[in-house]
Amino acid sequence: MKTRTKVNAELETNENFMTIDEVLYSVVEHRTFDDFGVTLESFKVVNFEGRTRVLHSDDDALTFWED
């Protein structure tokens, strides 16, 4: 089983950008899965250097984690 690593991230109001450790990332893909009242969101983001990350949230984008 993979462990979750908590990420210091904040989704901007318009959901097009995310700040991770004070670095601005652009949201290039956002997926939502809802099953039996539990929602899982996945965000694929990229920064200006081209670094790509995939973050997940299961509390309406209040906290984020990655594998």
Order of alpha helices (4+ residues) and beta strands (2+ residues): beta-beta-beta-beta-beta-beta-beta
